[in-house]
Amino acid sequence: MSKVWSPRPISLSIVEVLERKGSMTDIDLQKELRSNFGEVSFRELNTNLMRLEMAGVLWVTRLMKGKRQVELTGKPDID
């Protein structure tokens, strides 16, 4: 089975979803991305969240074991 790449990066879609729906859990964010991209692994989501957090675009905070809150910082800078 061949994997088809999306013309839009997942990091851009993460920011767009958070702008539209506000802060949400990482599980809900993954479900939302799956509706746009098909299969999005948790590892792929974590990698993109870490890159966006290091760039200062969003924050990821722990709610409880296995659940995290993702929210935008308000800075629109994506490199």
WOPE-V845056 format. One record per helix or strand of 3 or more residues. SS is the DSSP state (hx for helix, st for strand). FROM is the first residue (numbers start at 1). TO is the last residue. If there is no record, write none. Layout:
BEGIN
ss->(SS SS)
from->(FROM FROM)
to->(TO TO)
END
This chain:
BEGIN
ss->(hx hx hx st st)
from->(10 26 42 58 67)
to->(21 37 54 64 72)
END
